[in-house]
Structures are given as structure tokens and as C-alpha cells.
């Protein structure tokens, strides 16, 4: 596939800058920032245009913070100007260059994709394997500290194979190198670069290992096959391949029989959410983190609201059992 050129000019177009601004405005939740964006709209757009047209962009400092659910992660946030430029680079440089080479079973961070698509493929492959093999096995893999472990030089080499526009390459490389190590979770460019980083592994699994039933969401992926021995071989091959990408699998990686249960994208093998007792455990953990001062009361309240439907259903069932 040919390398893409003439990409940088697309992020200098007024309509594209306006589109990126509207996307940032729509996704902003802080009321004070929303008011600020609305009041200084023309200033933000003209400033971004002047920076890009003169090729003078310097990535601004990140606001870093830690979240503790579903596990501890470092998240970054940028100022409005950087967010607009980040969206422009993702939409009009990375998307045209990278999306055409991605496989459909790589389901993260794209339009009409996401966790629902990942669960769709999981259930589809399960049904097909039930009909075809009756007994089969699933290799579930999870990359250890994926975003933080992405190697900048390897990533830039991969991007270089897709883009030939020097100005576009410079701004993409500047964004990559603005991260202390790996890629920081929270920016649009990080999401698309992350799904692209393992694209070579996707092709290796499908084309070299000949795995027909395969799905990946970022660093979490499944391989379905009737032979447990062959999946053991695949596991070793994938581990060796990832070593070349300076990544390694974590201890959650294992082979399951089709009758075993496991979680994929937060759901069990039947596509159901976590059981009530797991929800109760998660809420207890949220309260513990609040009491220790790691999270705010608003965060705890949001979690309670999210699980309200499930909790109400459990209470209703208990009430019905008591009456009977």
C-alpha cells in the first residue's frame, strides 16, 4: 500500500479547524471551559490556524492525573488549543494514512467499532465454533502496561511506512515524543496510534498463524481454535513477536476451554455484565478510595448511578422471593 502524501495541508483548512473545534466543544464537560470556548471561539480558531500555517506548533504541557477504576492508570489532559490540534492530526493525518491498513477484527477507537463490536465478534466466533467443532479452546491475551510500554522509535518507523509528507511526519513525531514514555491515555492521537502499533501482530496472527477466529480490542485479544496444542504454539509465537515490539504478555494470559468462563471487555463468555456480588465489591472499593482521599464524592456518586439499574433489579428480585 502506497504511503500517503499531501496530508499537512488538510489540518490548515478553516473548515477542518472549525470541525475539530466543534468536536472539542461538544466533548467538554466542565461548564467554565464550555463558557470560555463559546466566548473566545474566533480567537481559538484563528490562533490554531496561524500556528499551523506557519508550522510553528509546539506541544503544550500535559495535565496528568491518576484514575483507580477499573485499575490504576495515568491519564493526561491538554489545554483547548492542543486538543484542537490533536483532533486535527488524528482526523486528517492519521486516519487517512492508518485506517485503510487496519483489519476489521481490530475493533477499538474507530467509527462503528468499540466494545459492542468486540463482543459481537466474540459471540459470532463462539457460535460458529460451537457448530463446527463442539469442543474448542480460546487463547485470551493481555499485554502488560500496553500504552506505557509503546516504544517511540518503533512507532515512528511504523508511521514512516504509512506517511511520506514531511510536515505531517514532524507534527506526528512531536506529539509522540511529547510523552515521557510510551503513549499517554486521554488524547485522540494516542488512541489511533495505539491500535496501529499492534497492526503488524494482527496480520501475523491472521496470515502467518492462520487463525480464522480472532478479535482484538487494543491490548486485549482472543484466538479461537479446536487444538489446544496449536494455541500453545501460537502463544509462544505471539510472545516472541511481541518481544520484537518491546512488549510482553501479562499473567492474565491463558488458554480456556469453551466450557470455561472468563471476562472479555468487562463481560463474561455469554456477553453478560459482572454479577451483582462483583458490583458490590467494586462499590466497596470506590468507598475505600474516597475515604483515603484518592477520588472525589462526585466520582463515587457517578459509580452508584451507573450501577443503579442492576442494583434495583436485584432488590426487586429479592422482594419478590420474600413475598413468595
C-alpha positions as CSV (number, residue, x, y, z in Angstrom):
1,X,0.0,0.0,0.0
2,X,1.3,3.4,-1.0
3,X,2.5,6.0,1.6
4,X,0.2,9.0,2.0
5,X,1.3,12.5,1.0
6,X,-0.2,16.0,1.0
7,X,-1.7,15.5,4.4
8,X,-0.5,18.5,6.4
9,X,-2.4,21.0,4.2
10,X,-5.7,19.3,5.4
11,X,-5.1,20.5,9.0
12,X,-4.7,24.1,7.8
13,X,-8.1,24.3,6.2
14,X,-10.5,26.5,8.0
15,X,-13.5,24.1,7.8
16,X,-11.4,21.3,9.3
17,X,-10.2,23.5,12.2
18,X,-13.8,24.5,12.8
19,X,-14.9,20.9,12.8
20,X,-12.1,20.0,15.3
21,X,-13.1,23.0,17.5
22,X,-16.8,21.8,17.5
23,X,-15.8,18.3,18.4
24,X,-13.7,19.6,21.4
25,X,-16.6,21.9,22.4
26,X,-19.1,19.1,22.3
27,X,-17.0,16.7,24.4
28,X,-16.1,19.3,27.1
29,X,-18.0,18.7,30.3
30,X,-16.6,21.5,32.5
31,X,-19.1,24.3,32.5
32,X,-16.5,27.0,32.9
33,X,-14.5,25.7,30.0
34,X,-17.6,25.5,27.9
35,X,-18.4,29.1,28.5
36,X,-14.8,30.0,27.7
37,X,-14.8,28.1,24.5
38,X,-18.0,29.8,23.4
39,X,-16.8,33.3,24.2
40,X,-13.4,33.0,22.6
41,X,-14.3,30.7,19.7
42,X,-12.9,33.0,16.9
43,X,-9.7,33.6,18.9
44,X,-9.0,29.8,19.3
45,X,-9.7,29.1,15.7
46,X,-7.5,32.0,14.3
47,X,-4.7,31.1,16.7
48,X,-4.7,27.5,15.7
49,X,-4.8,28.5,12.0
50,X,-1.8,30.8,12.4
51,X,0.3,28.2,14.3
52,X,-0.4,25.5,11.7
53,X,0.0,27.6,8.6
54,X,3.4,28.8,9.9
55,X,4.4,25.3,11.0
56,X,5.2,26.7,14.5
57,X,3.3,24.2,16.7
58,X,5.0,23.1,20.0
59,X,3.1,20.6,22.1
60,X,2.0,22.2,25.3
61,X,2.4,20.7,28.8
62,X,0.1,17.9,29.9
63,X,-2.2,17.9,32.9
64,X,-1.6,14.5,34.4
65,X,-3.8,12.6,36.9
66,X,-4.4,9.1,38.1
67,X,-7.6,7.1,38.0
68,X,-8.2,4.0,40.1
69,X,-11.1,2.2,38.4
70,X,-11.1,-0.3,36.7
71,X,-7.4,-0.2,37.6
72,X,-4.8,2.4,38.3
73,X,-3.9,4.4,35.2
74,X,-2.2,7.6,34.3
75,X,-4.5,9.9,32.3
76,X,-3.5,13.1,30.6
77,X,-5.5,16.2,29.6
78,X,-4.4,19.1,27.4
79,X,-5.4,22.8,27.0
80,X,-8.0,23.7,24.4
81,X,-5.5,24.7,21.7
82,X,-3.6,21.4,22.0
83,X,-6.9,19.4,22.0
84,X,-8.0,21.1,18.8
85,X,-4.7,20.4,17.1
86,X,-4.6,16.8,18.4
87,X,-8.0,16.2,16.9
88,X,-6.9,17.7,13.6
89,X,-3.8,15.5,13.5
90,X,-5.9,12.4,14.3
91,X,-8.8,13.1,11.9
92,X,-6.9,14.5,8.9
93,X,-3.4,13.0,9.1
94,X,-3.5,9.7,11.0
95,X,-7.0,8.5,10.0
96,X,-6.4,8.7,6.2
97,X,-3.0,7.1,6.5
98,X,-3.6,4.4,9.0
99,X,-7.2,3.3,8.9
100,X,-7.0,1.6,5.4
101,X,-4.4,-0.9,6.6
102,X,-6.2,-2.0,9.8
103,X,-8.2,-5.2,10.0
104,X,-11.9,-5.2,10.8
105,X,-11.2,-7.5,13.8
106,X,-9.2,-4.7,15.3
107,X,-12.2,-3.0,16.9
108,X,-11.1,-0.2,19.1
109,X,-11.2,3.6,18.6
110,X,-13.0,3.7,15.2
111,X,-16.4,4.7,13.9
112,X,-18.9,1.9,14.2
113,X,-16.5,-0.1,16.3
114,X,-15.8,-0.3,20.0
115,X,-16.7,-2.8,22.8
116,X,-20.0,-3.7,21.2
117,X,-18.3,-4.7,18.0
118,X,-15.7,-6.7,20.0
119,X,-18.5,-8.5,21.9
120,X,-20.3,-9.1,18.6
121,X,-17.3,-10.9,17.1
122,X,-16.7,-12.9,20.3
123,X,-20.3,-14.2,20.3
124,X,-20.2,-14.8,16.5
125,X,-17.0,-16.8,16.7
126,X,-18.4,-18.7,19.7
127,X,-21.5,-19.8,17.7
128,X,-19.5,-20.7,14.7
129,X,-17.0,-22.8,16.7
130,X,-19.9,-24.5,18.6
131,X,-21.4,-25.6,15.3
132,X,-18.1,-26.5,13.7
133,X,-16.0,-28.1,16.5
134,X,-18.3,-28.6,19.5
135,X,-15.1,-28.6,21.7
136,X,-12.6,-25.9,21.1
137,X,-10.2,-23.6,23.0
138,X,-9.7,-19.8,23.4
139,X,-6.4,-18.1,23.9
140,X,-7.0,-14.9,25.8
141,X,-4.1,-12.5,25.7
142,X,-3.5,-9.2,27.5
143,X,-0.4,-7.0,27.0
144,X,1.3,-5.8,30.2
145,X,1.1,-2.0,30.6
146,X,0.5,-1.5,26.9
147,X,0.2,2.3,26.5
148,X,3.2,3.0,28.8
149,X,5.4,0.3,27.0
150,X,4.9,1.5,23.4
151,X,8.4,2.3,22.0
152,X,8.7,5.7,20.4
153,X,11.3,4.8,17.8
154,X,9.4,1.6,16.7
155,X,6.2,3.5,16.5
156,X,7.8,6.3,14.4
157,X,9.2,3.7,12.0
158,X,5.7,2.2,11.6
159,X,4.2,5.7,10.9
160,X,7.0,6.4,8.4
161,X,5.8,3.4,6.4
162,X,2.4,5.0,6.0
163,X,3.1,8.7,5.6
164,X,5.6,10.5,3.3
165,X,4.5,14.1,3.9
166,X,7.5,15.6,5.9
167,X,5.4,18.3,7.6
168,X,2.8,15.8,8.7
169,X,5.5,13.4,10.0
170,X,7.1,16.2,12.0
171,X,3.9,17.1,13.9
172,X,3.1,13.5,14.5
173,X,6.6,12.7,15.8
174,X,6.5,15.8,18.0
175,X,3.2,14.6,19.6
176,X,4.7,11.1,20.1
177,X,7.9,12.5,21.7
178,X,5.9,14.8,24.0
179,X,5.0,11.8,26.1
180,X,7.7,10.9,28.6
181,X,7.4,7.2,27.9
182,X,5.0,5.2,25.8
183,X,1.7,6.9,24.9
184,X,-0.5,8.7,27.5
185,X,-4.1,7.7,27.7
186,X,-6.5,10.5,27.1
187,X,-5.6,12.0,23.7
188,X,-7.2,11.1,20.3
189,X,-3.8,10.6,18.6
190,X,-2.7,8.2,21.4
191,X,-5.8,6.0,20.7
192,X,-5.3,5.7,17.0
193,X,-1.5,5.3,17.3
194,X,-2.1,2.5,19.9
195,X,-4.4,0.5,17.7
196,X,-1.9,0.9,14.9
197,X,1.1,-0.2,16.9
198,X,-0.2,-3.8,17.0
199,X,-1.4,-3.9,13.4
200,X,1.6,-6.0,12.4
201,X,0.7,-8.5,15.1
202,X,-2.9,-8.7,13.7
203,X,-1.5,-9.6,10.2
204,X,0.9,-12.1,11.8
205,X,-1.9,-13.9,13.6
206,X,-4.2,-13.9,10.7
207,X,-1.8,-14.5,7.8
208,X,1.1,-16.5,9.3
209,X,-0.5,-18.3,12.2
210,X,-3.7,-18.8,10.1
211,X,-6.1,-18.1,12.9
212,X,-9.5,-17.6,11.4
213,X,-11.4,-16.6,14.5
214,X,-9.5,-13.7,16.1
215,X,-10.6,-10.4,17.6
216,X,-8.7,-7.6,19.3
217,X,-9.6,-4.5,21.4
218,X,-6.4,-2.5,22.0
219,X,-4.2,-4.9,24.0
220,X,-6.9,-7.4,24.9
221,X,-7.4,-10.2,22.2
222,X,-8.9,-13.6,21.7
223,X,-7.9,-16.5,19.4
224,X,-10.3,-19.4,18.9
225,X,-9.1,-22.8,17.7
226,X,-10.0,-26.5,18.1
227,X,-6.5,-27.5,19.0
228,X,-5.1,-26.6,22.5
229,X,-1.6,-27.6,21.4
230,X,-1.7,-25.3,18.4
231,X,-2.8,-22.4,20.7
232,X,0.1,-23.2,23.0
233,X,2.3,-22.9,19.9
234,X,0.5,-19.6,18.9
235,X,1.1,-18.3,22.5
236,X,4.8,-18.8,22.2
237,X,4.9,-17.3,18.7
238,X,3.0,-14.2,19.8
239,X,5.2,-13.8,22.8
240,X,8.3,-13.9,20.6
241,X,6.6,-11.4,18.2
242,X,5.8,-9.0,20.9
243,X,9.3,-9.2,22.3
244,X,10.4,-7.6,19.0
245,X,7.8,-4.9,19.6
246,X,9.3,-4.4,23.1
247,X,6.1,-5.6,24.7
248,X,5.2,-8.7,26.8
249,X,2.0,-10.5,27.9
250,X,0.9,-10.3,31.5
251,X,-0.2,-13.1,33.8
252,X,-3.9,-12.8,32.8
253,X,-2.9,-14.5,29.5
254,X,-4.1,-18.2,29.4
255,X,-5.9,-20.8,27.4
256,X,-9.6,-21.6,28.2
257,X,-11.8,-24.5,27.2
258,X,-15.0,-23.4,25.5
259,X,-16.9,-24.5,28.7
260,X,-14.9,-22.2,30.9
261,X,-16.0,-18.7,31.8
262,X,-13.8,-15.6,31.5
263,X,-14.2,-11.9,31.1
264,X,-13.6,-10.1,27.8
265,X,-14.2,-6.3,27.7
266,X,-15.9,-6.5,31.1
267,X,-18.4,-9.2,30.1
268,X,-18.4,-12.9,30.7
269,X,-18.4,-15.5,28.0
270,X,-22.1,-15.1,27.5
271,X,-21.8,-11.4,27.0
272,X,-23.4,-10.5,30.3
273,X,-22.2,-7.8,32.7
274,X,-20.5,-8.6,36.0
275,X,-22.6,-10.3,38.7
276,X,-24.2,-8.4,41.5
277,X,-21.5,-9.5,44.0
278,X,-18.8,-8.1,41.7
279,X,-20.7,-4.8,41.6
280,X,-20.9,-4.8,45.4
281,X,-17.1,-5.4,45.6
282,X,-16.4,-2.6,43.1
283,X,-18.6,-0.1,45.1
284,X,-16.9,-1.1,48.3
285,X,-13.5,-0.3,46.6
286,X,-14.8,3.1,45.4
287,X,-15.9,4.0,49.0
288,X,-12.4,2.9,50.3
289,X,-10.7,5.1,47.7
290,X,-13.0,8.0,48.7
291,X,-12.2,7.6,52.4
292,X,-8.5,7.6,51.6
293,X,-8.9,10.8,49.6
294,X,-7.9,9.3,46.2
295,X,-11.2,10.1,44.5
296,X,-14.0,12.7,44.9
297,X,-17.5,12.2,46.3
298,X,-18.8,13.1,42.8
299,X,-16.9,10.1,41.4
300,X,-18.5,7.7,44.0
301,X,-21.9,9.1,43.2
302,X,-21.4,8.6,39.4
303,X,-20.5,4.9,40.1
304,X,-23.6,4.4,42.2
305,X,-25.8,5.9,39.4
306,X,-24.1,3.7,36.8
307,X,-24.9,0.5,38.8
308,X,-28.3,1.7,39.9
309,X,-30.3,-0.3,37.4
310,X,-28.5,-3.5,38.2
311,X,-28.9,-2.9,42.0
312,X,-32.6,-2.1,41.7
313,X,-33.2,-5.3,39.7
314,X,-31.5,-7.3,42.4
315,X,-33.6,-5.6,45.1
316,X,-36.8,-6.3,43.1
317,X,-36.0,-9.9,42.8
318,X,-35.2,-10.3,46.5
319,X,-38.6,-8.6,47.3
320,X,-40.4,-11.0,45.0
321,X,-38.8,-14.0,46.6
322,X,-39.7,-12.8,50.1
323,X,-43.4,-12.4,49.1
324,X,-43.5,-15.9,47.7
